[in-house]
């Protein structure tokens, strides 16, 4: 066997493969996903999805906006349900806020992004 037979061709790497695998499982509703999306230039957008339906999204959004001095909205998505959007990179702030408010436990939060 020569060295050329052992060499493997590189495969493509999908950074969102683990998130897609989690969403296909039965327990995917347990996690709160906090993501950041790049807008134009230095502008970014933080999204929060996976909160339970019994929570008032508008009240949570109002408290988040007041706490972090940013603007935001609640968006209705056909696949994901209601998603909270905030201006700026607020991932760590939102995760600490949700834990301190008692909305979710720290081990149920997944922070995505760069």
Backbone atoms as SQL, in Angstrom:
CREATE TABLE atoms (id INTEGER PRIMARY KEY, chain TEXT, resi INTEGER, resn TEXT, atom TEXT, x REAL, y REAL, z REAL);
INSERT INTO atoms VALUES
  (1, 'A', 1, 'UNK', 'N', 0.850, -1.177, 0.000),
  (2, 'A', 1, 'UNK', 'CA', 0.000, 0.000, 0.000),
  (3, 'A', 1, 'UNK', 'C', 0.889, 1.231, 0.000),
  (4, 'A', 2, 'UNK', 'N', 0.634, 2.142, -0.868),
  (5, 'A', 2, 'UNK', 'CA', 1.452, 3.351, -0.945),
  (6, 'A', 2, 'UNK', 'C', 0.841, 4.450, -0.072),
  (7, 'A', 3, 'UNK', 'N', 1.598, 5.528, 0.068),
  (8, 'A', 3, 'UNK', 'CA', 1.134, 6.653, 0.878),
  (9, 'A', 3, 'UNK', 'C', -0.067, 7.352, 0.254),
  (10, 'A', 4, 'UNK', 'N', -0.213, 7.266, -1.047),
  (11, 'A', 4, 'UNK', 'CA', -1.330, 7.932, -1.719),
  (12, 'A', 4, 'UNK', 'C', -2.657, 7.262, -1.415),
  (13, 'A', 5, 'UNK', 'N', -2.628, 5.956, -1.108),
  (14, 'A', 5, 'UNK', 'CA', -3.871, 5.270, -0.774),
  (15, 'A', 5, 'UNK', 'C', -4.386, 5.667, 0.603),
  (16, 'A', 6, 'UNK', 'N', -3.496, 6.087, 1.489),
  (17, 'A', 6, 'UNK', 'CA', -3.868, 6.413, 2.862),
  (18, 'A', 6, 'UNK', 'C', -4.407, 7.835, 2.983),
  (19, 'A', 7, 'UNK', 'N', -3.968, 8.725, 2.103),
  (20, 'A', 7, 'UNK', 'CA', -4.367, 10.127, 2.187),
  (21, 'A', 7, 'UNK', 'C', -5.868, 10.251, 1.946),
  (22, 'A', 8, 'UNK', 'N', -6.511, 10.996, 2.861),
  (23, 'A', 8, 'UNK', 'CA', -7.944, 11.219, 2.736),
  (24, 'A', 8, 'UNK', 'C', -8.197, 12.601, 2.156),
  (25, 'A', 9, 'UNK', 'N', -9.218, 12.686, 1.378),
  (26, 'A', 9, 'UNK', 'CA', -9.583, 13.992, 0.839),
  (27, 'A', 9, 'UNK', 'C', -10.288, 14.791, 1.925),
  (28, 'A', 10, 'UNK', 'N', -10.044, 16.091, 1.983),
  (29, 'A', 10, 'UNK', 'CA', -10.703, 16.899, 3.009),
  (30, 'A', 10, 'UNK', 'C', -12.202, 16.993, 2.749),
  (31, 'A', 11, 'UNK', 'N', -12.959, 16.964, 3.826),
  (32, 'A', 11, 'UNK', 'CA', -14.409, 17.082, 3.716),
  (33, 'A', 11, 'UNK', 'C', -14.825, 18.477, 4.158),
  (34, 'A', 12, 'UNK', 'N', -15.994, 18.876, 3.758),
  (35, 'A', 12, 'UNK', 'CA', -16.485, 20.188, 4.149),
  (36, 'A', 12, 'UNK', 'C', -16.945, 20.137, 5.599),
  (37, 'A', 13, 'UNK', 'N', -16.722, 21.221, 6.305),
  (38, 'A', 13, 'UNK', 'CA', -17.090, 21.329, 7.708),
  (39, 'A', 13, 'UNK', 'C', -18.313, 22.224, 7.829),
  (40, 'A', 14, 'UNK', 'N', -19.341, 21.718, 8.485),
  (41, 'A', 14, 'UNK', 'CA', -20.560, 22.487, 8.686),
  (42, 'A', 14, 'UNK', 'C', -20.622, 22.921, 10.145),
  (43, 'A', 15, 'UNK', 'N', -20.422, 24.223, 10.463),
  (44, 'A', 15, 'UNK', 'CA', -20.427, 24.656, 11.855),
  (45, 'A', 15, 'UNK', 'C', -21.803, 24.568, 12.510),
  (46, 'A', 16, 'UNK', 'N', -22.864, 24.478, 11.702),
  (47, 'A', 16, 'UNK', 'CA', -24.209, 24.418, 12.266),
  (48, 'A', 16, 'UNK', 'C', -24.750, 22.989, 12.310),
  (49, 'A', 17, 'UNK', 'N', -23.914, 22.006, 12.059),
  (50, 'A', 17, 'UNK', 'CA', -24.369, 20.617, 12.032),
  (51, 'A', 17, 'UNK', 'C', -24.860, 20.182, 13.404),
  (52, 'A', 18, 'UNK', 'N', -24.170, 20.585, 14.477),
  (53, 'A', 18, 'UNK', 'CA', -24.603, 20.180, 15.804),
  (54, 'A', 18, 'UNK', 'C', -25.926, 20.836, 16.175),
  (55, 'A', 19, 'UNK', 'N', -26.147, 22.082, 15.754),
  (56, 'A', 19, 'UNK', 'CA', -27.423, 22.754, 16.029),
  (57, 'A', 19, 'UNK', 'C', -28.556, 22.094, 15.256),
  (58, 'A', 20, 'UNK', 'N', -28.293, 21.685, 14.012),
  (59, 'A', 20, 'UNK', 'CA', -29.321, 21.011, 13.222),
  (60, 'A', 20, 'UNK', 'C', -29.626, 19.639, 13.786),
  (61, 'A', 21, 'UNK', 'N', -28.623, 18.945, 14.292),
  (62, 'A', 21, 'UNK', 'CA', -28.833, 17.626, 14.877),
  (63, 'A', 21, 'UNK', 'C', -29.653, 17.729, 16.161),
  (64, 'A', 22, 'UNK', 'N', -29.417, 18.801, 16.939),
  (65, 'A', 22, 'UNK', 'CA', -30.176, 18.984, 18.171),
  (66, 'A', 22, 'UNK', 'C', -31.630, 19.294, 17.870),
  (67, 'A', 23, 'UNK', 'N', -31.896, 20.060, 16.819),
  (68, 'A', 23, 'UNK', 'CA', -33.264, 20.433, 16.493),
  (69, 'A', 23, 'UNK', 'C', -34.077, 19.252, 16.005),
  (70, 'A', 24, 'UNK', 'N', -33.411, 18.217, 15.470),
  (71, 'A', 24, 'UNK', 'CA', -34.149, 17.070, 14.974),
  (72, 'A', 24, 'UNK', 'C', -34.535, 16.120, 16.098),
  (73, 'A', 25, 'UNK', 'N', -33.899, 16.252, 17.266),
  (74, 'A', 25, 'UNK', 'CA', -34.188, 15.363, 18.384),
  (75, 'A', 25, 'UNK', 'C', -35.470, 15.741, 19.085),
  (76, 'A', 26, 'UNK', 'N', -35.911, 14.849, 19.978),
  (77, 'A', 26, 'UNK', 'CA', -37.167, 15.080, 20.681),
  (78, 'A', 26, 'UNK', 'C', -37.007, 16.126, 21.776),
  (79, 'A', 27, 'UNK', 'N', -35.805, 16.295, 22.328),
  (80, 'A', 27, 'UNK', 'CA', -35.603, 17.224, 23.431),
  (81, 'A', 27, 'UNK', 'C', -35.106, 18.580, 22.999),
  (82, 'A', 28, 'UNK', 'N', -35.321, 18.985, 21.776),
  (83, 'A', 28, 'UNK', 'CA', -34.770, 20.250, 21.294),
  (84, 'A', 28, 'UNK', 'C', -35.506, 21.448, 21.884),
  (85, 'A', 29, 'UNK', 'N', -36.691, 21.259, 22.437),
  (86, 'A', 29, 'UNK', 'CA', -37.454, 22.366, 22.994),
  (87, 'A', 29, 'UNK', 'C', -36.901, 22.795, 24.354),
  (88, 'A', 30, 'UNK', 'N', -35.952, 22.037, 24.923),
  (89, 'A', 30, 'UNK', 'CA', -35.416, 22.359, 26.232),
  (90, 'A', 30, 'UNK', 'C', -34.461, 23.548, 26.200),
  (91, 'A', 31, 'UNK', 'N', -33.870, 23.840, 25.060),
  (92, 'A', 31, 'UNK', 'CA', -32.819, 24.841, 24.989),
  (93, 'A', 31, 'UNK', 'C', -33.343, 26.192, 24.522),
  (94, 'A', 32, 'UNK', 'N', -32.745, 27.237, 25.097),
  (95, 'A', 32, 'UNK', 'CA', -32.962, 28.603, 24.642),
  (96, 'A', 32, 'UNK', 'C', -31.749, 28.945, 23.787),
  (97, 'A', 33, 'UNK', 'N', -31.959, 29.295, 22.532),
  (98, 'A', 33, 'UNK', 'CA', -30.861, 29.596, 21.615),
  (99, 'A', 33, 'UNK', 'C', -30.715, 31.107, 21.497),
  (100, 'A', 34, 'UNK', 'N', -29.499, 31.588, 21.802),
  (101, 'A', 34, 'UNK', 'CA', -29.183, 33.011, 21.693),
  (102, 'A', 34, 'UNK', 'C', -28.126, 33.141, 20.611),
  (103, 'A', 35, 'UNK', 'N', -28.466, 33.853, 19.543),
  (104, 'A', 35, 'UNK', 'CA', -27.576, 33.979, 18.391),
  (105, 'A', 35, 'UNK', 'C', -27.301, 35.439, 18.081),
  (106, 'A', 36, 'UNK', 'N', -26.195, 35.666, 17.370),
  (107, 'A', 36, 'UNK', 'CA', -25.876, 37.002, 16.879),
  (108, 'A', 36, 'UNK', 'C', -25.791, 36.917, 15.363),
  (109, 'A', 37, 'UNK', 'N', -26.349, 37.925, 14.688),
  (110, 'A', 37, 'UNK', 'CA', -26.305, 37.994, 13.229),
  (111, 'A', 37, 'UNK', 'C', -25.668, 39.318, 12.841),
  (112, 'A', 38, 'UNK', 'N', -24.792, 39.263, 11.861),
  (113, 'A', 38, 'UNK', 'CA', -24.124, 40.477, 11.393),
  (114, 'A', 38, 'UNK', 'C', -25.036, 41.230, 10.436),
  (115, 'A', 39, 'UNK', 'N', -25.151, 42.519, 10.650),
  (116, 'A', 39, 'UNK', 'CA', -25.902, 43.368, 9.727),
  (117, 'A', 39, 'UNK', 'C', -24.913, 44.110, 8.847),
  (118, 'A', 40, 'UNK', 'N', -25.047, 45.414, 8.684),
  (119, 'A', 40, 'UNK', 'CA', -24.122, 46.174, 7.835),
  (120, 'A', 40, 'UNK', 'C', -22.973, 46.686, 8.698),
  (121, 'A', 41, 'UNK', 'N', -21.764, 46.498, 8.219),
  (122, 'A', 41, 'UNK', 'CA', -20.594, 47.036, 8.910),
  (123, 'A', 41, 'UNK', 'C', -20.435, 46.468, 10.296),
  (124, 'A', 42, 'UNK', 'N', -20.449, 47.339, 11.299),
  (125, 'A', 42, 'UNK', 'CA', -20.274, 46.899, 12.689),
  (126, 'A', 42, 'UNK', 'C', -21.594, 46.590, 13.375),
  (127, 'A', 43, 'UNK', 'N', -22.693, 46.776, 12.708),
  (128, 'A', 43, 'UNK', 'CA', -24.006, 46.558, 13.316),
  (129, 'A', 43, 'UNK', 'C', -24.307, 45.069, 13.433),
  (130, 'A', 44, 'UNK', 'N', -24.946, 44.687, 14.526),
  (131, 'A', 44, 'UNK', 'CA', -25.302, 43.283, 14.715),
  (132, 'A', 44, 'UNK', 'C', -26.681, 43.194, 15.353),
  (133, 'A', 45, 'UNK', 'N', -27.209, 41.992, 15.358),
  (134, 'A', 45, 'UNK', 'CA', -28.557, 41.721, 15.826),
  (135, 'A', 45, 'UNK', 'C', -28.515, 40.465, 16.687),
  (136, 'A', 46, 'UNK', 'N', -29.097, 40.500, 17.869),
  (137, 'A', 46, 'UNK', 'CA', -29.151, 39.342, 18.758),
  (138, 'A', 46, 'UNK', 'C', -30.556, 38.766, 18.718),
  (139, 'A', 47, 'UNK', 'N', -30.661, 37.444, 18.524),
  (140, 'A', 47, 'UNK', 'CA', -31.967, 36.785, 18.508),
  (141, 'A', 47, 'UNK', 'C', -32.046, 35.775, 19.643),
  (142, 'A', 48, 'UNK', 'N', -33.228, 35.698, 20.247),
  (143, 'A', 48, 'UNK', 'CA', -33.498, 34.758, 21.334),
  (144, 'A', 48, 'UNK', 'C', -34.688, 33.913, 20.913),
  (145, 'A', 49, 'UNK', 'N', -34.500, 32.597, 20.843),
  (146, 'A', 49, 'UNK', 'CA', -35.600, 31.716, 20.462),
  (147, 'A', 49, 'UNK', 'C', -35.650, 30.523, 21.395),
  (148, 'A', 50, 'UNK', 'N', -36.824, 29.949, 21.501),
  (149, 'A', 50, 'UNK', 'CA', -36.995, 28.745, 22.300),
  (150, 'A', 50, 'UNK', 'C', -37.608, 28.981, 23.664),
  (151, 'A', 51, 'UNK', 'N', -38.018, 30.210, 23.962),
  (152, 'A', 51, 'UNK', 'CA', -38.693, 30.454, 25.235),
  (153, 'A', 51, 'UNK', 'C', -40.047, 29.756, 25.242),
  (154, 'A', 52, 'UNK', 'N', -40.501, 29.367, 26.408),
  (155, 'A', 52, 'UNK', 'CA', -41.785, 28.684, 26.507),
  (156, 'A', 52, 'UNK', 'C', -42.914, 29.637, 26.156),
  (157, 'A', 53, 'UNK', 'N', -43.994, 29.059, 25.657),
  (158, 'A', 53, 'UNK', 'CA', -45.110, 29.869, 25.163),
  (159, 'A', 53, 'UNK', 'C', -45.880, 30.556, 26.287),
  (160, 'A', 54, 'UNK', 'N', -45.771, 30.062, 27.522),
  (161, 'A', 54, 'UNK', 'CA', -46.539, 30.682, 28.605),
  (162, 'A', 54, 'UNK', 'C', -45.936, 32.008, 29.073),
  (163, 'A', 55, 'UNK', 'N', -44.708, 32.313, 28.660),
  (164, 'A', 55, 'UNK', 'CA', -44.099, 33.594, 29.009),
  (165, 'A', 55, 'UNK', 'C', -44.631, 34.691, 28.089),
  (166, 'A', 56, 'UNK', 'N', -44.735, 35.879, 28.636),
  (167, 'A', 56, 'UNK', 'CA', -45.137, 37.035, 27.840),
  (168, 'A', 56, 'UNK', 'C', -43.888, 37.613, 27.177),
  (169, 'A', 57, 'UNK', 'N', -43.778, 37.407, 25.877),
  (170, 'A', 57, 'UNK', 'CA', -42.598, 37.852, 25.140),
  (171, 'A', 57, 'UNK', 'C', -42.462, 39.366, 25.191),
  (172, 'A', 58, 'UNK', 'N', -43.577, 40.066, 25.141),
  (173, 'A', 58, 'UNK', 'CA', -43.528, 41.529, 25.137),
  (174, 'A', 58, 'UNK', 'C', -43.023, 42.076, 26.468),
  (175, 'A', 59, 'UNK', 'N', -43.384, 41.441, 27.581),
  (176, 'A', 59, 'UNK', 'CA', -42.896, 41.897, 28.884),
  (177, 'A', 59, 'UNK', 'C', -41.402, 41.620, 29.036),
  (178, 'A', 60, 'UNK', 'N', -40.956, 40.446, 28.570),
  (179, 'A', 60, 'UNK', 'CA', -39.527, 40.119, 28.618),
  (180, 'A', 60, 'UNK', 'C', -38.753, 41.102, 27.749),
  (181, 'A', 61, 'UNK', 'N', -39.286, 41.390, 26.550),
  (182, 'A', 61, 'UNK', 'CA', -38.629, 42.333, 25.643),
  (183, 'A', 61, 'UNK', 'C', -38.544, 43.719, 26.270),
  (184, 'A', 62, 'UNK', 'N', -39.601, 44.153, 26.923),
  (185, 'A', 62, 'UNK', 'CA', -39.617, 45.469, 27.555),
  (186, 'A', 62, 'UNK', 'C', -38.533, 45.561, 28.629),
  (187, 'A', 63, 'UNK', 'N', -38.392, 44.512, 29.436),
  (188, 'A', 63, 'UNK', 'CA', -37.371, 44.514, 30.477),
  (189, 'A', 63, 'UNK', 'C', -35.963, 44.460, 29.890),
  (190, 'A', 64, 'UNK', 'N', -35.782, 43.668, 28.819),
  (191, 'A', 64, 'UNK', 'CA', -34.467, 43.589, 28.174),
  (192, 'A', 64, 'UNK', 'C', -34.066, 44.938, 27.590),
  (193, 'A', 65, 'UNK', 'N', -35.007, 45.605, 26.917),
  (194, 'A', 65, 'UNK', 'CA', -34.716, 46.896, 26.308),
  (195, 'A', 65, 'UNK', 'C', -34.353, 47.934, 27.371),
  (196, 'A', 66, 'UNK', 'N', -35.068, 47.907, 28.481),
  (197, 'A', 66, 'UNK', 'CA', -34.809, 48.880, 29.543),
  (198, 'A', 66, 'UNK', 'C', -33.478, 48.587, 30.237),
  (199, 'A', 67, 'UNK', 'N', -33.173, 47.320, 30.432),
  (200, 'A', 67, 'UNK', 'CA', -31.956, 46.922, 31.135),
  (201, 'A', 67, 'UNK', 'C', -30.694, 47.230, 30.326),
  (202, 'A', 68, 'UNK', 'N', -30.724, 46.969, 29.010),
  (203, 'A', 68, 'UNK', 'CA', -29.513, 47.072, 28.188),
  (204, 'A', 68, 'UNK', 'C', -29.496, 48.301, 27.285),
  (205, 'A', 69, 'UNK', 'N', -30.482, 49.179, 27.410),
  (206, 'A', 69, 'UNK', 'CA', -30.528, 50.427, 26.633),
  (207, 'A', 69, 'UNK', 'C', -30.380, 50.161, 25.139),
  (208, 'A', 70, 'UNK', 'N', -31.218, 49.279, 24.622),
  (209, 'A', 70, 'UNK', 'CA', -31.195, 48.982, 23.190),
  (210, 'A', 70, 'UNK', 'C', -32.637, 48.836, 22.719),
  (211, 'A', 71, 'UNK', 'N', -32.824, 48.803, 21.417),
  (212, 'A', 71, 'UNK', 'CA', -34.146, 48.632, 20.854),
  (213, 'A', 71, 'UNK', 'C', -34.337, 47.168, 20.472),
  (214, 'A', 72, 'UNK', 'N', -35.574, 46.749, 20.305),
  (215, 'A', 72, 'UNK', 'CA', -35.840, 45.369, 19.937),
  (216, 'A', 72, 'UNK', 'C', -37.276, 45.169, 19.532),
  (217, 'A', 73, 'UNK', 'N', -37.568, 43.939, 19.103),
  (218, 'A', 73, 'UNK', 'CA', -38.918, 43.603, 18.661),
  (219, 'A', 73, 'UNK', 'C', -39.133, 42.104, 18.820),
  (220, 'A', 74, 'UNK', 'N', -40.402, 41.702, 18.767),
  (221, 'A', 74, 'UNK', 'CA', -40.771, 40.293, 18.746),
  (222, 'A', 74, 'UNK', 'C', -41.257, 39.976, 17.347),
  (223, 'A', 75, 'UNK', 'N', -40.639, 38.960, 16.719),
  (224, 'A', 75, 'UNK', 'CA', -40.957, 38.584, 15.347),
  (225, 'A', 75, 'UNK', 'C', -41.614, 37.211, 15.358),
  (226, 'A', 76, 'UNK', 'N', -42.677, 37.052, 14.583),
  (227, 'A', 76, 'UNK', 'CA', -43.357, 35.762, 14.445),
  (228, 'A', 76, 'UNK', 'C', -42.782, 35.025, 13.248),
  (229, 'A', 77, 'UNK', 'N', -42.153, 33.874, 13.486),
  (230, 'A', 77, 'UNK', 'CA', -41.561, 33.071, 12.419),
  (231, 'A', 77, 'UNK', 'C', -42.399, 31.811, 12.252),
  (232, 'A', 78, 'UNK', 'N', -42.688, 31.385, 11.014),
  (233, 'A', 78, 'UNK', 'CA', -43.530, 30.194, 10.834),
  (234, 'A', 78, 'UNK', 'C', -42.900, 28.912, 11.365),
  (235, 'A', 79, 'UNK', 'N', -41.578, 28.769, 11.281),
  (236, 'A', 79, 'UNK', 'CA', -40.928, 27.549, 11.758),
  (237, 'A', 79, 'UNK', 'C', -40.544, 27.630, 13.228),
  (238, 'A', 80, 'UNK', 'N', -40.012, 28.781, 13.658),
  (239, 'A', 80, 'UNK', 'CA', -39.433, 28.904, 14.995),
  (240, 'A', 80, 'UNK', 'C', -40.394, 29.468, 16.025),
  (241, 'A', 81, 'UNK', 'N', -41.538, 29.950, 15.612),
  (242, 'A', 81, 'UNK', 'CA', -42.466, 30.577, 16.546),
  (243, 'A', 81, 'UNK', 'C', -42.064, 32.020, 16.780),
  (244, 'A', 82, 'UNK', 'N', -42.243, 32.500, 18.005),
  (245, 'A', 82, 'UNK', 'CA', -41.891, 33.873, 18.312),
  (246, 'A', 82, 'UNK', 'C', -40.401, 33.967, 18.641),
  (247, 'A', 83, 'UNK', 'N', -39.745, 34.982, 18.086),
  (248, 'A', 83, 'UNK', 'CA', -38.318, 35.207, 18.286),
  (249, 'A', 83, 'UNK', 'C', -38.127, 36.649, 18.735),
  (250, 'A', 84, 'UNK', 'N', -37.341, 36.847, 19.791),
  (251, 'A', 84, 'UNK', 'CA', -37.019, 38.187, 20.271),
  (252, 'A', 84, 'UNK', 'C', -35.761, 38.651, 19.548),
  (253, 'A', 85, 'UNK', 'N', -35.802, 39.861, 18.982),
  (254, 'A', 85, 'UNK', 'CA', -34.640, 40.449, 18.320),
  (255, 'A', 85, 'UNK', 'C', -34.232, 41.707, 19.069),
  (256, 'A', 86, 'UNK', 'N', -32.931, 41.835, 19.340),
  (257, 'A', 86, 'UNK', 'CA', -32.388, 43.008, 20.010),
  (258, 'A', 86, 'UNK', 'C', -31.261, 43.598, 19.171),
  (259, 'A', 87, 'UNK', 'N', -31.104, 44.915, 19.240),
  (260, 'A', 87, 'UNK', 'CA', -30.008, 45.557, 18.531),
  (261, 'A', 87, 'UNK', 'C', -28.713, 45.347, 19.295),
  (262, 'A', 88, 'UNK', 'N', -27.634, 45.092, 18.552),
  (263, 'A', 88, 'UNK', 'CA', -26.316, 44.942, 19.155),
  (264, 'A', 88, 'UNK', 'C', -26.039, 43.516, 19.571),
  (265, 'A', 89, 'UNK', 'N', -24.812, 43.279, 20.008),
  (266, 'A', 89, 'UNK', 'CA', -24.389, 41.957, 20.482),
  (267, 'A', 89, 'UNK', 'C', -24.678, 41.876, 21.979),
  (268, 'A', 90, 'UNK', 'N', -25.814, 41.313, 22.329),
  (269, 'A', 90, 'UNK', 'CA', -26.267, 41.247, 23.713),
  (270, 'A', 90, 'UNK', 'C', -26.318, 39.814, 24.227),
  (271, 'A', 91, 'UNK', 'N', -25.548, 38.903, 23.643),
  (272, 'A', 91, 'UNK', 'CA', -25.648, 37.479, 23.983),
  (273, 'A', 91, 'UNK', 'C', -25.406, 37.204, 25.464),
  (274, 'A', 92, 'UNK', 'N', -24.291, 37.681, 25.990),
  (275, 'A', 92, 'UNK', 'CA', -23.962, 37.406, 27.395),
  (276, 'A', 92, 'UNK', 'C', -24.912, 38.133, 28.331),
  (277, 'A', 93, 'UNK', 'N', -25.298, 39.344, 27.974),
  (278, 'A', 93, 'UNK', 'CA', -26.243, 40.101, 28.801),
  (279, 'A', 93, 'UNK', 'C', -27.592, 39.382, 28.892),
  (280, 'A', 94, 'UNK', 'N', -28.085, 38.915, 27.753),
  (281, 'A', 94, 'UNK', 'CA', -29.392, 38.249, 27.725),
  (282, 'A', 94, 'UNK', 'C', -29.341, 36.948, 28.513),
  (283, 'A', 95, 'UNK', 'N', -28.269, 36.170, 28.357),
  (284, 'A', 95, 'UNK', 'CA', -28.188, 34.896, 29.076),
  (285, 'A', 95, 'UNK', 'C', -28.151, 35.131, 30.586),
  (286, 'A', 96, 'UNK', 'N', -27.376, 36.118, 31.044),
  (287, 'A', 96, 'UNK', 'CA', -27.330, 36.388, 32.484),
  (288, 'A', 96, 'UNK', 'C', -28.668, 36.933, 32.984),
  (289, 'A', 97, 'UNK', 'N', -29.348, 37.739, 32.165),
  (290, 'A', 97, 'UNK', 'CA', -30.654, 38.273, 32.547),
  (291, 'A', 97, 'UNK', 'C', -31.687, 37.157, 32.715),
  (292, 'A', 98, 'UNK', 'N', -31.716, 36.213, 31.752),
  (293, 'A', 98, 'UNK', 'CA', -32.690, 35.129, 31.821),
  (294, 'A', 98, 'UNK', 'C', -32.446, 34.230, 33.034),
  (295, 'A', 99, 'UNK', 'N', -31.190, 34.027, 33.412),
  (296, 'A', 99, 'UNK', 'CA', -30.875, 33.202, 34.576),
  (297, 'A', 99, 'UNK', 'C', -31.252, 33.938, 35.857),
  (298, 'A', 100, 'UNK', 'N', -30.899, 35.228, 35.953),
  (299, 'A', 100, 'UNK', 'CA', -31.203, 35.998, 37.160),
  (300, 'A', 100, 'UNK', 'C', -32.700, 36.197, 37.353),
  (301, 'A', 101, 'UNK', 'N', -33.447, 36.309, 36.268),
  (302, 'A', 101, 'UNK', 'CA', -34.895, 36.493, 36.362),
  (303, 'A', 101, 'UNK', 'C', -35.608, 35.181, 36.683),
  (304, 'A', 102, 'UNK', 'N', -34.902, 34.059, 36.607),
  (305, 'A', 102, 'UNK', 'CA', -35.506, 32.764, 36.910),
  (306, 'A', 102, 'UNK', 'C', -36.331, 32.209, 35.770),
  (307, 'A', 103, 'UNK', 'N', -36.142, 32.713, 34.574),
  (308, 'A', 103, 'UNK', 'CA', -36.908, 32.243, 33.421),
  (309, 'A', 103, 'UNK', 'C', -36.390, 30.887, 32.955),
  (310, 'A', 104, 'UNK', 'N', -35.073, 30.715, 33.002),
  (311, 'A', 104, 'UNK', 'CA', -34.462, 29.480, 32.515),
  (312, 'A', 104, 'UNK', 'C', -33.194, 29.217, 33.324),
  (313, 'A', 105, 'UNK', 'N', -32.790, 27.935, 33.408),
  (314, 'A', 105, 'UNK', 'CA', -31.546, 27.584, 34.087),
  (315, 'A', 105, 'UNK', 'C', -30.374, 27.763, 33.127),
  (316, 'A', 106, 'UNK', 'N', -29.195, 27.966, 33.711),
  (317, 'A', 106, 'UNK', 'CA', -28.005, 28.252, 32.905),
  (318, 'A', 106, 'UNK', 'C', -27.657, 27.099, 31.965),
  (319, 'A', 107, 'UNK', 'N', -27.869, 25.864, 32.368),
  (320, 'A', 107, 'UNK', 'CA', -27.512, 24.720, 31.520),
  (321, 'A', 107, 'UNK', 'C', -28.466, 24.525, 30.346),
  (322, 'A', 108, 'UNK', 'N', -29.570, 25.261, 30.303),
  (323, 'A', 108, 'UNK', 'CA', -30.519, 25.162, 29.201),
  (324, 'A', 108, 'UNK', 'C', -30.348, 26.271, 28.168),
  (325, 'A', 109, 'UNK', 'N', -29.265, 27.052, 28.281),
  (326, 'A', 109, 'UNK', 'CA', -29.011, 28.154, 27.346),
  (327, 'A', 109, 'UNK', 'C', -27.853, 27.764, 26.431),
  (328, 'A', 110, 'UNK', 'N', -28.063, 27.931, 25.133),
  (329, 'A', 110, 'UNK', 'CA', -27.001, 27.724, 24.137),
  (330, 'A', 110, 'UNK', 'C', -26.721, 29.054, 23.467),
  (331, 'A', 111, 'UNK', 'N', -25.451, 29.501, 23.544),
  (332, 'A', 111, 'UNK', 'CA', -25.053, 30.745, 22.913),
  (333, 'A', 111, 'UNK', 'C', -24.296, 30.408, 21.648),
  (334, 'A', 112, 'UNK', 'N', -24.773, 30.930, 20.509),
  (335, 'A', 112, 'UNK', 'CA', -24.168, 30.675, 19.202),
  (336, 'A', 112, 'UNK', 'C', -23.533, 31.965, 18.694),
  (337, 'A', 113, 'UNK', 'N', -22.584, 31.838, 17.796),
  (338, 'A', 113, 'UNK', 'CA', -21.993, 33.002, 17.156),
  (339, 'A', 113, 'UNK', 'C', -20.489, 32.964, 17.171),
  (340, 'A', 114, 'UNK', 'N', -19.903, 34.035, 16.695),
  (341, 'A', 114, 'UNK', 'CA', -18.454, 34.074, 16.556),
  (342, 'A', 114, 'UNK', 'C', -17.775, 34.382, 17.823);
